[in-house]
Amino acid sequence: MFVLSGPVMHERPGRMAVCPRQLAYRPLRVPREDGTALIEPPFDEIASLVEENVRLRGTYAYDVQGRSLAELAGQARRELLDEARQWTTAYRDVEAADATGLIFLAGHQPQLFHPGVWLKNFALGALARRHGAVAVNLLIDSDTIKETSLSVPSGSVAQPHVEAVAFDRSMPKVPYEQRKVVDRELFAEFGRRVAERLSTLVPDPMIDVYWPLAREQMRQTAKLGACLAQSRHRLEGQWGLQTLEIPQSRVCDGEPFGWFAAHLLARLPEVRETYNQTVREYRQVHRIRSAAHPVPDLSADGEWLESPLWVFSAEDPRRRPLFARRRNDGLLLSNGHGWKSELALSGSRDAAAAVEQLAGLRRRGVKIRSRALITTLWARLVLGDLFVHGIGGAKYDHVTDALIERLFGLKPPGFMILSGTLHLPIERPRATAEHAQVIRQQLRQLVYHPERYVDLSSACYERVTDDPNALVAAKLRWTQTGQTPQNARARCRAIRQINRALQPWVAQRREQLLRRQAQMARALQAENVLGRRDYGFCLYPERTFREFLRRLLPNSR
């Protein structure tokens, strides 16, 4: 985890301030044991965290191109709840939230994620219920869909293997927002094909309940991500979870985010410099060589500067960076592949005209979306009073903390980190790398210290003429003889000869260990398949996941 150290530098509202704070690293570890979770801070400390976040919001004084951050936040939060209720009630019933004004948020791509991610949704609902907040889950549909298949274990416990079962045909990568179900027949039969492959290992997987819902949703929406997410959310509703959901695309289409996007573009040179500086510090702290992690730097091509925003359209659905360059008293926008548009926007100018132009682009099918760091920056700074992160998002969001301070001179609100590990409930001999290491060490002992394991009981050694007791005694004399430059070579040669001579008396033990080593190798191969934590939630039995929730979450139903 990152923490920020050093003083924070504030400037007058509306001016971005580069803050000299430095990043320091505290590691976050994925929970390894089955049924465990990382929860930070603990549930009983969330009330004080939320109270501090609310207090912080009351101190924020920042001008966003002619509108205060507080004014934008008020409008954005109202619109968030209205849009989320509208989206959610279109496909499932949800109780009217009796909230105190608090909003708790989480977010993820609309995919078949593993139970450790799904745990966040239930934690979000439980925490909101406990603290009288409205729970809203953001569907990050501006991300591109990476896979159209799910890894499914199959075979036997002794010899399992993993199959990639497709739920749709592969297509060029486009954002979830644009991606439709291409092969409806393949999608419809996905649940049956998964259940068949899983049947020898896992009884009653949730795919049997979940996928009929997905097939129903496919008749309501052509969008792949929406179909996956809405059917999963309906399943959560059957379990009593009362949360709202909304695509991130709808948040980006709102007027408040339009003002914020205009502000980032108006001050793009400062934004780009600070963004790149902070990301490079992250790499330095983590000793990361890849220029793609945690996110790539924002590039420049002459006067064209890359912004932390995406742009695409129905006509050109490939997601590309949004570039901008100064032109007279405004900006020229481009995707770097032929599309351009003008924006009436300068560094200190009121952004009303620019926001209306951005709305006009939206009406013409042009979609401008936040990139990863800006998505959570906006969610934490403006939309919610608590954001629940997984481990990956938490690591990156300490970069976001630095951006909030360095760009806006504001102290960032705190967030919660939650991630769990749940294995498929498959009975099997447990094998670990540590077990294999013990066997390797025992085999090594037979080579270098056979005298400790001499076995005189086996008849197969009757043909050996050497006296093992004499060999052991000889080795003891040599090991008790101090090594000198004069005797070093003779001593080493003698000990090696004795070790070789003793091997017949440890051969039976070696054979046993080699058999155990072979068994362990097969068990480790099986464990690599059966002990994974990243299988999709729908492969698990409902009772297994419910027990997981019951152990970890407060007042879980």
N, C-alpha and C positions, 0 to 999 in steps of 0.2 A: 504494500500500500504506500502511496505517496503522502507525505505531509509537507506543508510549506513552512519554511523557517525564514526569519528575518522580518524587517518592517514592511508594512504596506503603505504605498504612496497614493494618496487621494488627490484628485484635482477637481475643478469645478464641474458641476453636473453637465453631462453631455460630451465631455472631453475624455477620450480614451487615454488611460495612463499606463505606461509600461512600468510594472512593479518589479523591484529587484529581488523578490523572494526567490529562494532556491528550492529545488525539489530534493527531498530525501526519501529513501525507499524503505518500506517495511513489507516483507513478503506476505502474500495471501496464498494459502495452500488449499488445493482441492481436497475435500474430505475423502479419505481412502477407504475407511471401513464401511461395510454394508449397513445401511440404515442410519447413517450419521449425517450431520449437516454443519456447515459454518454459518453462524448467526452472529452478526456484529452490527450494532450493539445488541445485547440481550433484549428480549421482549419487554422486560420490566423497566428498561431505560428509554424506551421509545417516547414516552410522554414528555420527558424533559428535552429530548432531541427535537420533537415537534414544537414544543413551546419556544425553544431557542430559535428555530427556523422562522416561526411566526414573528418573534420579536425582531429578528434581523430584517425581515421584509418591511417592517414598519420604519426602519432606518434608511432604506434605500432611497436615495435622491439622485436620479439620473435622467437626463433629457435625451430622448430618442427622436432626433430630427423634428423637434417641435411638440412632442407629446411626452409626458412624464412616464417613467417606467411603471409607477404605481397605477396610473390611469390605464395603460396598456394591459397590465396584469389583471385588473378588475374586469375589463372587457374580455380578455382571453379566457379567463376562468369561467365566466358566464357562458361564453360560446362553447367552451369545451364540454361543459355539462349538458347543454342543450343538444349539441351534436352527438354526444355519446349516448344520450337517452334515445335520440331519434334512430341512431344506427342500431343500438341493441334491441329496442322494442320492435324492430322490423322483422326479427327472426325468433325472439323468445320473450317470455314474460320476465319482468324484473320488478322488485319492490321499489316503490318510490322512496328515495333516500331521505331520511330525516337527519340532515347533517347540521353540524354547528358552523359550517363554513369551511371546514377542513377538506382538503383533497389529497388523497394518497395515490401515488402513481407507481406503475411498473411498465415494462415494455419489452417486446421481443418480436422477432420476425414471425409471420404467420406460418409456421412449419411444424413438423411432427417432432418436436423437441423431446429431450429425455426427462425423466421424472425430477431430476435435480433442478431443472428450469421450471417445470410445471409447479413445483413446490412454491415458487414465488407467487403464483396466482392465488393460491389458497392462503398463503401468509398475508397477502395484500387484503383479501377479504376479511380474514380474522382480525387483523389489526384495525381495519376501518370500522368493523363492528364494535371492537373494544373501545375505540376512541371517538365514536360518533362522527366518522368521516365518510365521504363518498370515495369509493375505490374505482379507479379508472385504469384500465390496461391499454397501453398504446400498441397498436399493431404497426410495426415498422415496415410498411409496405413500399417504402422507397428503396429498400435493399433489393438486390437481384436474387433470384432463386438459383441456388447452386446445384441442387440435386433434385431429380424427379423420381427418386427411388428411395426405399427404406432398407437399411441393413437388418436382416432377419436371421436369427440362428436356427439351424435345422440339423437333422441327423440324430445321432444318439448321444447320450451323456459321455460315453467313452470316446466317441469320434464325431464331435460336432463340427459344423462348418457354417460359414456365413454366406447368405445369398442376398444379392441386391434385387429387391422386388419393386418393379416400377409401378407408380400410380399415374403416370402420364408419359407421353413421349418427350424426349429431349428436344429442346428448341434453343435458338440463340438466346443468350442471357438478356433478360429485360427485367425491370422492377416488378415485384409482386403486383403492384397497382395496375400494371398493363397485362400481366400474364393470364391468359384464359386457359381453361381445360381444353386441350387439343384432342385427345383421344378419350371420348366419353365412355366408350365400352371398356377400355383398359382401366379407367378410373373406377367404373362401377364394379368391376370384378376384383379390384385390389384387395378388399377385405377377405374374400374367399381364398385367394391365392396366399395371402399372409397366414391365415389360420391353418391352411393345409401344411405349410412348411413348418409351422411352429408346433403342430399338434403333438409331436413325439416328446416335446420338452416342457411346454407350458400349457396347463389346462385352463380353460375359461379366460382367455386374454380379452382385454377391453376392446380389441378390434371388432369383436362380435357385436358389441353394443354401439361403438363409436361409428363404424363405417356405414351402417344403415342411415345414421343421421347425416353423414357426409353425402350419401347418395341423394337424400332428400334436398339438402342444400344445393347440390349441383343443379337441381331443377329450378332453383330460385335465383342463382347467380352463376354467371359464366366464369367469374374470376376464381382462379385456383386458390390463391391465398385466402380470400374471403370465405371460400367453401371450407377449407381446412379449419380456419379459425372459428367460424360461426358454429360448425358442428361440435367442435371441442368446447366452445362456450355453452352450447345447449347441454352438453353432458355435465358440465360444471353446475349448471342450473338445476339439473335433476338431483344433484348432490346437495342442493341448498345454498350454493355460492351465489351471493347477490352482488355482483360487480358489473360495472359498465365497461364497454370496450369501444374503441374508436380508431380508425386508421390514422396514422401519422400524416398521411396526405391531406386529410380534412383539416388538420391543425395548420398545416402549411398554407392551405387555401384561405385561411381566415385573415381578416384585415389586420389584427394585431401582429401576426407574424410578418405580414407584408411590410409594416413599419420597421420591424426589426431587421428584415432582410435588406430594406433600403438603407438602413443605418450602417449595416456591415459593408454594403457596396460603396456608400458615400465615403467611408474611411478605410477602404480596402488596402491601401499601402500599409497603414498601421496594423490592420488586422492580420494581413499576410505575414508581416515581419514578426509579430508577436507569436502568432500561431506556429510558424516554422521554428522559432527559437525554443518554444516550449516543447514541441515534439522532438527536437534534437536533444534537448536535455533528458527527455524520457529515454531515448536510445542510449545516451551516455551512461545514465544511471543503471540501466538494465544491461549494458554492454551488448546492445543489439547492433549487428552490422547491416541488417536488411533495411533498405531505405523505404520499404513498404510498411513497416511496423513502428508505432501502433497504427499510424496512418501515414500516407505519403506527404511530403512537403507540398505546399502550394507553389506551383511553378510560375514562371514569367517567360513571356515571349515578346521581347521588346517592350512596348508600352502596355501590352496585354497582360493583366494580372489574373491569376486563378483565384477564385473565391471559394469559401467553404460551403458552397451550394451546388446542387445538381440541377440540370435542365434536360428535359426530354418532352416528347409530344406523342400524340396518337399516330401521327404520320411518320415520326422518327422516334420509335420507342426506346432506342438504345440510350442508356443513361450516360451523360457526359458532364464534365465539370463546366460550370458557368464562369466565363471570363468577362472582364470589363476593362475598359480603358477610358481615360478622360477625353472628352471631346467638347470643346468650347465650354459652355456652362452646364454640361450634363455628362452622361455616360453612354458609351456604346457597349451593348451586351453581345456576347457571341458564345456559341458552343464549340468553336474551333473547327466546325465542319460545314460551314456555309450559312448557318442561320445567324442573323443579326437583328438587333432591335435597339432603339434609342430610349433613353430614360432621362427625364428632366430632373437631375439630381446633382447637387454640389455638396461640398464638405459640410457646410453649416446651414444649408437651406432647409426650410420646412418640406417634409417629404410627402405632403398630401397629393400633389400632382403625380409624383413617382408611384405612390401606392395605387392610385387609380390606374396608371398605366400598367402596373403589374397585374391588377385585376382584369384589365382588358386582355392582356396576354393569356390569362387563365381562361377567359371566356372563349378565346380562339384556340384553346386546346394545348397551350404551352404550360408545362408544369415545372415550377421551380420548387425544389425540395431541399430541406436541410440535410447536411451530411452528418456523420455519426456524432462528432463532438458537439456540434451546434444543436443537434436534436436533444441531447440530454442537458445541455446548457440552458436551452429555452424551457424545457420541462421543469428543471429544478429551480431556476431563477424566477420563473414567471407562473407556471401552471400549477404546481403542487406544493404541499407543505411537507411531504415526505416522498422520497423516491427510493424504491426497493431495487437494488442492483444485484446481478449475479457477479461472480468473481471477475470474469472478463471485463464487463462493463465498469466494475469498481476500479480495476487497475487503470483503465483509460480515463475514468472520470476524475482522477486526481490531476490529470492534464487539464481537464475542464475546470477544476478548482483554480488552477493557476491562470487559465484564460480569464475567468471571471474577475480575478483580482488584478491581473495585469492590464486587461483591456478596459475594465469599467471602474476599477478602484473600489470594488464591493467585496465584502467578506462572503464567501460562498456558503450556502446552506449545507447542512450535513445530510448524509444519506445512510441508508441501511444496506448491508451486504448479506445476502442469503443464497446458499447453494447447498444441495444435498447429493448424496450418493445412495442409489438403490439398485441392487442387483436383481436379476430375474430369480424367482424362487425355485431354483433347480437343485435338487439334492445331488451332491457329487463329492468325491474326495477332494479336500482342499489342498492346493499346492501353491507354493510361493517361491519366488526366486531365492529367498532365504533358506528354504528347505533344500533346494538344489545346491546351494553353496555349502551347506553342512556336509552333504554327501561328497562333494568335490574335495573338501578339506579332509574328510576321513580317508579318501583314496590317496591323497597326498601323504598322509601320515603313514600309510602302508609302505610307501616308497622310501621315506626318509627316517621313519622311526618304527620299523617293523618289529623290533624287539619288544615293543609294548603289546603286540597282538599275536605273538607266537601261539599256535594251537598244535599241541602234540597228540590230540585224540584221533586224528584222521588216519586211516590205514593206508591211504594213497601216498603217504610220505615214507613208507617203509623202505623204498628203494633209494632214498636220499642218504648218502654216507656221512655228510657233515653232522656233527653233534650240535643241535641248536643251542643247548645250554652253554657250550663252549664258545659259540659265536656271540651269544649275548654277553658273556663274561668278557670276551675280547673287546667288544665295542665299548663296554663300560670302562675298561681300562683306558682305551684311547680317548674317550670323551672326558675322563677325569684327568687326563694328561694335558697340561697347559700347552697351547700352541706357541711355538717359537719359530723364528725364521729358518732354523735348522731342520725342524721336524714337520713343518707345515705341509709339504708335498706328500711325504710318507704318511702322515696322519690322515690327510684327506683321502688318499688312495686306499688306505686300509679300511676306513669307515665305509667308503663306497662299496668295496668288495664284500664286506660283511653284510651290508644292506641287501646286496644282490643275492648273497648266499642264503639269507633268511627268507627270501620271497616264497619258496615252496611252502613254508609254514604259515603263510598268510594268504595263500592263493584262494582257499575256500571263502575266507572273509571278503576277498576282492570280488569273487564271482557274485556273492550276495549283494555287495554294494553296487556292482555294475548292473545287476538286474533291477535293483531299486532305482538306480540312476535312469535306466531306460523307462521304467514305469513313471518316474517323476517327469521325464521329458514329455511323455504322452499326456500326463495330467496337466502339465503347464500349458501345452498346446490347447487342451480342452478349456483350461481356465482362461486363456486369452480370448476364447470365444464366449464362454458362459459367464465370465466375471466382469464383462464390460459394463460401464456405467452410462454409456451413451446410446443405448437402445431407445427407440421411440416409446413414449408413454403408453401408447395403445397396445403394446405387446405384453403388458403386465396385467395380471389379474386384479380386479377391482379391490378385492379384500387385502391384497398385498400393499397397494398404494394407500388405502384407507388406514391401515395400521401404521404405515410410515407417517401419515399426517397426524394420527392420534398421538404418536410418541413425541412429535416435534413441535406442534403448533398449540398455542393457548386456545382453550375452548373449541378445539376442532370438532366438527360434527361427524 
